[in-house]
Amino acid sequence: MENSVISRQPASRPDKRAKKTRDFHRLSPFWNAAAHLVIGLFSLACVYPFLFVVVISLTDEKTLALNGYSIFPEKWSFQAYQYIFQTGDQLLRSYGVTILITVVGTLLTVAIVSLYAYAISRPYFKFRGLFSFIAFFTMLFGGGLVPSYIVVSQVLHLKDTIWALILPMSVSAFSILIMRTFFKTMVPDAIIESGKIDGAGEFRVFLYLILPISLPGLATIGLFAALGYWNDWFNALLYIDNAKLLPLQSLLMKIETNIQFILQNSAIGSGTDRSAIAQSMPAETTRMAMVVLATLPIIFAYPFFQRYFVQGLTIGSVKE
């Protein structure tokens, strides 16, 4: 009887006066708008310097000399770009050379670094300590400029070839150590064991099991390599004499050197022709135009690499 009475009693309702738990993952409309405003201002602060450089490159040289730098110039001009494009086919050829060495060099760097790092990351590799020391030793001590030049030009006979711009930068000890740590921490041993159980060899395991889940690490070293190849001009200065193999950065550096030479000679000399040429030359805007031409193409590479900067790709791939 007592049990039936108890069962008929309605279930106790929660106390209305109980405090509701606050959801910290949600923001009020005010703080949400404030957060968007702060992030928007920070993004604008990051983009503004490059936009300012673009505006200066499109400003008339005389207006720039009179009024100084301004985000809204009184007079626009393409004179700086016209001066650079006076090189004709050389600019397009240098662009092609730079794109070629960037693409080929980045792929070669990713291939060499990933294979090297995967080998020294495996605990069953007998000589992993020796090869790790070799990679680390090159970060502390280098052979120097003269031995490097002798090896590239006289031993390997790469002078005045496209490979002189690719091979000297194809191996990075810093990238090797980064990828070794990535393979150790982010690649579960169970994935490798499952591949070997199915009869796959080391290369098949590396190509079909390791690389697909290593895209964040590969994209990181690929981005570093692409920036290094794109901005490199020193190797061309050492090994390239043929104008057809001149990369973009070296060409822009030569244009800058020519501008400085003309301006200095016009200041020293007293000829009217020299002073007229120096006054009509868009020196400052040409510098900014060179920055735009050298930076704008590589900016489009960031969205491609950014999509792979996602952590936790291996979460859930293996159930321990």
N, C-alpha and C positions, 0 to 999 in steps of 0.2 A: 504494500500500500504506500509506504513511504517512497519507494522507488518510482511509483507511478506519479506521485505528486511532484517529485523532484524533476521527472522527465517532462512534465507539463509546464514547468516554469520557463518563461522565455529566456533566451540567452542574454547574458549581460551585455549591454551596449557600451561601446568605448566612451570614456569621459570626454565630453565636448571641451572641457577646460584644459585638456591635455595639450601641451605645446606641440605645435607641428615642427617636424624636423626641417631645417632649412637646406635647400638644395644649392650647394656651392657651385655646381656646374652651370647654373643659370644666372644671368645678370638681369637686372632691372633695365627698362628701356633707357633710362638716363645713363647708367654706367655702360650699357652696350654702345650707345652713341658716342660716349666719351672715349671708349676703347677704340672704336673705329676712327675717331678723329685723330687720336694719338698715333695709331698705326699709319693712317694716311699721311700725316705730317712727316713721319719718319721715312716713309717711302718717297715722298716728294724731296726730302733732304738728300736721299741717295741718288735720285735721278736728276736733280737740279744741276749739279756740276757738269754732267755730260750735255744736258740741254743748253747750258750756258756756253759751252765750247762750240756747239753747233751754231748757235746764234752769232758768236764772234766770227766764226769762219764765213758766215754769210753777210758780214758787215763790211761796208766800204772802208778802205784803209784810211782815207783822209778823215772820214767821220770818226773813226776809232781814235785817230791821233788827236783830234780836236776835243771830242766829248768824253773820251775814255770808254771803259767797258759799260755796256748797258744791255739789259735783257730785251729792251725795245729800241733798237737803233733807229736813227732818223733816216738812214739810207741803206738799202740792201744792195748787195753786189755779189756776183759769182766770180769775181776777178781772181780770187785765190785758187779756186778749182780750175779755172781756165789756165792759170799759170802752171799748175801741176800737170794738167792733161796736155800741155805742150810737148811732153815727152813722147806722145803718140802711142805707138804699139808697145813701147817699153813698159808702160804702166800695166797694161792688160797682161803682158807676158810675165811680169813680176808677180801679179796677182795669181796667175796660173801656177807659177813655180811654188809660191807660198802655200797655196791650197793643196798642191800635190804632196809636198813634203810634210804638211800637217796631217793629211789623211793617212798616207803610207807610214809615216813615222809613229803616229798614234797607234795604229793597228799593230805595228811591229813591237812597239814598247809594251802594249798590253799583253801580247802573246809571250814575249820573253819574260816579263816580270811575273806574270801569273804562273807560268810553268816553273820558274825558278823558286818562287815563293811557296808553291804547293809542295814541291819536293822537300824543301827544308822544314815545312810545317808538319810533315808526317813523322811520328816518333819511331817508326820502323825503318826509316832511311838511315843507313849506316854512317854516311858522311855529312849529316845535316849540320853538325857542329862546325866542321871545317868550312863548308860553303857559307854558313852564316857569318863566320869570322871574316871570310874573304869579302863579303858584301859590306860588313860593318867597317872593315879596315879602310876601304876606299873612301868612306865618309870622313875619316880623320886625316889621311895622308893621300896626297896626289902626286903624280909624276911631274907635273909642271907643264908649262906651255910648250917649251922646246921639244921635250920627248913626245908630247902629243902630236905636234906638227910633223915630226920625223916619222912617226908611225903612220899617220894618215896619208901623208904626201909621198913618202919614199918607200915605206914597207908595204902598205896596202895599195898604193898608187891610185888614190881617190881624188887627187887634186883636179879641179875643173870638171867634176862629175856631180850628179845629183845626190849620190850616196855620201859625199862629203858633208852634206847638210843633214843627213838622216842618221847614219850609223854612230857618229860620236855622241849623240844624245839618246840613243835607243835603250840604254840600260841605266836605270836610276836605283841606287842602293837604298835611298829613302823610301821609294815606292815598293821595293822588295820587302823591306821590313814591315811596312804597313800591311801589305797583302799577306805576309806570313802571320801576323797577328790576327788578321781577319779570318783566315782559314782555320786558325787554332780556336778561335772563340765563337765563330758564327756557323761553322760547318760541323754538324754532329757526326761522330764516328759511326753511328748506326747507319747513316746513308751510304758511307763507303763500304761498310760490311754487307749491307743488303745487295749492293752491286756486285761485290765479289762472290757472294753466295749464288747469285744468278749466273756466274761465270764470266763476268766482265773483267777486262784487264784494267791496268792503271790509266791508260789513255782514254778508254771508253768511259770509265768512271768519271774522269776529269771533264770530258767533253759533255757528257749527257746528264751527269748528276751534280757535279760541283759547279760548273759555270752558270747554269740557269739560276742557282740560288745565290750567286756571288755578284750579281749585277751592281749592287751599291758600291762594293769595293772596286770593281772594274771601272765603273763610271767615274769614281774619284781619281784613280790614277790616270784614266784616259783624259779627263779634263785637265789635270796637271800637265800631262804630256802635250796635249793640243795647245795649251797656252805657251808652253816652252818653245815648241816648234814655230808657232805663229809669230812670237816676239823675238825670235833669234835673228841676230844680225852679225854676231861676232864670227861665227864659222864661215859665213860668206866673205867677210873681210879677210880671213886667213887663207881660204882655200879656193875662192872663186875669182877668176879673172875674166871669164867669158860673160859678156853682158846678157846673153840669152838665159843664163842660169842665175841671174841676180834676183834674190827674193825681194818682197815688198819693203821690208824694214830697211834693208840696205839701200834700196833706191830712194826712199824718203830721207834717209840720213845723208845721201849724196846731194839731194836737192837742198836740204838745210845747210850743208857745207857750202854749196855754191852761193846761197843767199848771204851767208856770213862773209864770204870772200868778196862779193860785190859791194856790200855795205862798208866793209873795212877799207877797201881800196878807194871808194868814193869819198870817204872821210879823209883819207891821206892825200889823195890827188886833188888837183885844182881844175880839172877839165869840166866844162859845162855838160858834156855828154854823159860823163860818169854820174854827176850829181842829178841829172834829169832821170837817168835810168834808176838810180837808187830811190828817188822820190816817188817814181811811178810803180815801184816794185811793192807788192802786197806782202811785206815780210811777216808781220804779226798774224794777219789772217791766214797766211799760208801755213804757218806752224799749226794753227788750230785746225785747218783743213786736213793736214797730214794726220793729226790725232784722230779725226773723224774717220778718215779712210782706213787707218790702221786698226781702229777699235770696233767700228760698226759691224763688220762681218763676223767677228768672233763673238759678239753679243748674241747673235742668233744661235750659237751653239749651246748657250746656257739652258734654254728650255728643253733641249734634247737630253742633256745630262741630268737636268733637275728631276725629271720624271722617275729616275732610278734611285734618287736619294730617299729611299723609303726603308726604314728600319723594321726589323722583325719579319723578314720574308721566310725565315726558317721556322717560325712559330707554328706549330701544328703539323709540320711536315713529317715529324717522327714522333711516335707515341712510345715513350719509355715505359 
